[in-house]
Amino acid sequence: LSLAPSRVYGHLLLAEIAERNKNWEEAKYWVERALEYEPYFLKGLYHKVWLLLKLGDIEGAKAEYKDLLKRYEYCQQELKTRPGVFSSYQIYLMSINKAELDRLKGLIEAEAGAKE
């Protein structure tokens, strides 16, 4: 990680290790570090929303999810209208399955409903 700090998947791996240990704050730290380098790292944003839910911050999760959707739509539009401009690494960073986003929305709604 120290040799290539901008390669965000190293940060995500550290976040996943922290998640396995149920250390949500540390996991969030590593995801946020990844997002400092690559703000359009959609899987990182996805993890941040999920971690906010784990930490009980439903309003924060809703706000970050809204941002995630906005960035997802922007990335989809850019990839569609500007083919050939992005490197394979950039395309990989901007890739996330729409079904994953829908599943995350369901989790947010379920958590929000449980708090009411």
N, C-alpha and C positions, 0 to 999 in steps of 0.2 A: 504494500500500500504506500509506503514511503517513497518508493521509486516511481510510482505513477498515481499520484493522489487524485488526478482527474478521471481515472478509470473507475467509474462509480459502482461497478459491480463488486468491487472489493469492500466498499462501505456497506453495500446491501448484504453481503455475506456476513459481515460482523453484526449487522442488525438482526439477521436471521438466527445467529448463534445466541444473541441476547434474548430474542423471542423464545427460543427453546427453553431458556432458563427463566422465562416469565419475567425478565427484567425489561419492562416496557419502556421506562425512561431512557435506559441505555440504548435500546433499539431505536427509539425515536431520535436520539442524538446522532447515531450513525446514518440514519436516513436523511436527516437534515443536513449533515455534512455532504452527503452525495448530492443533494439538491442545490447546495451552494455552488458546486461545480457544473451541474447540468440541470437547470430549472425545468427543462422539458423532458426529464427522465420520468416518464409516466408511471412506470412500475414503482419507482420510488415514491411518487405522490400517492399512489394506491396504498402502499405500505404505511405512509404517514397517516392517511385517513383511518386505516384499520387500527393503527396504534393509538390514535386519539380515542377511538371507541373503547379500546382495552383500558385506557386510562380514565374512562368515564367522562370525557370531554365531548359530549354529543354536539354542542353548538360549534365547537372547533372543527369536529369531523364534518358537519354539514357545510361549513364555510370552505374547508379544504376540498371537499367533494365537488362543490360548485366550481372551484378553481380548476380542479382536475378535469371536469367536463369541458370547461372553456378551453383549456390547453389541448385536450384530446381533439376537439372539433377543429381548432386552429391547425394542429399537426396534420389531421386528415386532409384538410383543405390544401395545405402547403404541399403535402406529398402528391396530391392529385393534380394541382396546377403547376407544379414545378418539378416534374420528373427529371431525374438525372442530376439534380443539384446537390443532393445530400449523399454523404458517404454511407456505407453499409452500417457503420457504427452509429451514426446519427439516426438512421432509419430504425435500428434496433432499439435505441433509447426512446423513440417516439411511438413504439409499437406496444399496444395492449389490446386485448380482446374485449370487444364491446360487452360480451356476456359477463366478463369479470366486473366491469363497471356496473352492470345491472345487478349483479349479485351483491356488490358493495352497497348499492343504494338500498337493497332489501335489508341488509344488516343495519344500516343507519335507521331506517324506518322502524325496524323491530326494536332497536335499543331506545329510540325516542318514544315508542309506544309503551315500552316497559317502564319508563320513567314517569309516565303520566298517571 
